[in-house]
Amino acid sequence: MELQDYIIELTPIARTKADLIASHFSKTVLEKESILIRAGRTSKRSYFLKSGIARRYLYDRHGNEITTRFYSAPDFLNDFLSFFKQKPSEENYETLTDCEAWTIDLKTVQYCFHNIHEIREWGRMMLTMNYIEMHQQMISFHKYDAKERYVKLLESKPEIVREVSLKYIASYLGITKYSLSRVRKEIAGL
């Protein structure tokens, strides 16, 4: 999906305005296992994934790596708090496949917010969608068991289940990779 189409899908605006917003982004190719934002460093760019898969992860108090979110194209990837407040990120953002992306820096975003009225509504929608994603994930951990969480991931983002390492999926679901194997066998046996 092209960036302009994604903008229009989220916020109904004229194609000319979507083209204008998109013109402020730069196209880039990201190799698999590229760190886009490193914990402890400030986010300098925001990314729109045109193709590929990425993840957000952190280390818990025991030093275990925990995947906290997956991004699959088309999707917007950013640590909004770090980016807009220019404070160090608490998480790492890494590509899991080769990706094509459109990027934008904070100075350009600020310019767009001040000069292109339509981008403000789109920005509000992006923040709202990010909140909804985090809220649904929090509810999922308290309301559903691991099997139900896996089924929801399989239904909503089958490309993640197909292309991402089971260790990342297991940590995202809050279970061990052995428990995930058991869950997958149960589902396959249905």
Secondary structure, DSSP 8 states (H G I E B T S, - for coil): --HHHHHHHHS---HHHHHHHHTTSEEEEE-TT-EEE-TTSB--EEEEEEE-EEEEEEE-TTS-EEEEEEEESSEEE--HHHHHHT-B-SSEEEESS-EEEEEEEHHHHHHHHHH-HHHHHHHHHHHHHHHHHHHHHHHHHHHS-HHHHHHHHHHH-HHHHHHS-HHHHHHHHTS-HHHHHHHHHHHHT-
